[in-house]
């Protein structure tokens, strides 16, 4: 393993590995601490989405409140990010599983949660964040996830998993 770069959030490594089929390969690996994302659903059935400027995309992207694991605890990270980015706290939390953002190169695992029993407080985004809080009916957000309007993978998957959980629970 050779570390080619180490930055504020990620590090890039070059690994010499033996694959399960016995082949030798030199593969790049981007280390990322992982993250957590929240489907925050209010009592009216609206979901909190953030319109956030993303430098890499060169545009605003509609996303769930989310952030990188800084506490080592995914639920605590989800709770912290929901408060910081959207100004919300929740009394009910349910895990929606995990996803790999790009398993071909990233070690990042994103933990997804459904948050309900919301209370609005004041948000306090990080200085390098440009965020607008938006509320969409869950049905509209799901339609946007299915028709390609929403393009952020964690948001699309989080919404779909929340819908599946709510359907199983009869809501």
N, C-alpha and C positions, 0 to 999 in steps of 0.2 A: 504494500500500500504506500502510495506517494501522495502527500498533500500538495496540490498545485496552487490552492488559494484558500484562505480563511478570512471570512468577512463578518459583518455584523449579524447576519442571519444564517448564512449558508457557508459550507466549505466544500470544495471540489477535490475529489480524490481519484487517483488512477490505481485500479486494483488488478493484479494478475491472479486469475482464478482458474480453477478446474471445474467445468460445468458438470452437471449430473451425468451427461453422456460421455464423459471422459475427455472432452475437448478442452484445450487450454485457450484462454481468452484474456485480453486486456480490456477492461471495462471501466467506464467513468461512473462515479457515484457522487451524487450531491447530497451531503448530509444536511438535514433540516430538522429542527426540534419537534416538528409536528404542530398540530393546531386543533382548535375546537370551533364549531359553528353552531348557531342557534336558530331554530325555527321558533320565533316568539309569536304566539297566537293569542290575541286578546279575546274577551268574552263575546264580542260582536262577530268573531270569525275572521278578523283581519290579521294579516301577517306583516311583521315589521321587515322591511327591506331597506337597504342603504344604497343610495346612489353615491358611488365613491369614484373619484378620479383615480385611474390606474395608469401609471407612467408607461408600463410595458405595452398596454393596449392602446395608449394614446387617446383615451376617451373615458367617459364615465361608465361604470358597470354597476348594474343592480345586483346586490349581494345580500346574503344573510349576515347579521353581525357575527364576526369571527376574528380570531387572532391566533398568533403562535403560542405554543405552550411555554409559559415562563415560570409557572409554579410547579411543574411536574405533575400536576393534578388536572386532568382534562375538564372535569366538571367545574372546578374553581376557575380555570381559564375561561370557560364558557360564561360563567356568572360575571366575571370581571369584564369581559369584552362586551357583554350585553349592557352592562351599566355604563362603561366608558363611551361606547360608540352610539348607543341608542337611548341612554338615560332610563333604562328599565331594570326593574328587579322582578323576580318571579318566585311564587311559592311552590309551584309544582314542576318538577323536572323529570323527563323520561329520556333514556338513552335511545338513540336511533341507529346505533352501530358505528362502524368506522369505514373509511374509504382511503385508498391510496391515491394521491393526486396524480402521480405519473410514475408507476413502478418500474419503468424502464431505466430511469436515472435517479429519481428522488427517493430518499428514505422517508419522506413526509407521510404521516398518517394523520388524517383529520377525523376527530371524534364529533359526531353529530348528536344534537339534543333537541327535544321539543320542550319549550318553556311555556307554562300557562300560569294563570293567576297573576297577571302583570300589574305592576304599579309604576307609574311614570315619575321620574325624578329629573335631575339635570344631567345631560351628557357632557363628557369632557374628552373629546378625541385627542389623540396624540398630535404633537405639532406638525408631523409630516403626513397627516391625514386630512383630506378634503371630503367631508361626509355630509349628505343631506338625508334625514330620516324620512321614510315614506311608509304609508300604510296601504296595502292592497287587500281586497277580499281574497281569501284563500283560493277560491275558485278561479279568480282572475290570474293569480300567481301561478297556479297549476297549469292553466291554459297557456300562459306565456312560457312556462318551462317546456311544455309539449310542442309548441309551435316554433320554437327557436328564438323567440324574443329575448328570453333570458339565456345568457351564454356562459355563466359561471357554473362550473361543474358541481361544486359543493352545494350551491344553492339549488340547482335542479334536483340533485339526488336527495338533499335534505327535505325539500318540499314533497317529493314522491314518497319518501319513507314516512314522513309525518302523515300524509294522506292515508297510507296503508295502515299505520298504527291506529289512527282515528277511526277508520272504517272497521277494523277488527274490534275496536272498543264500542262500536255502535254509535259513534258521534257524527 
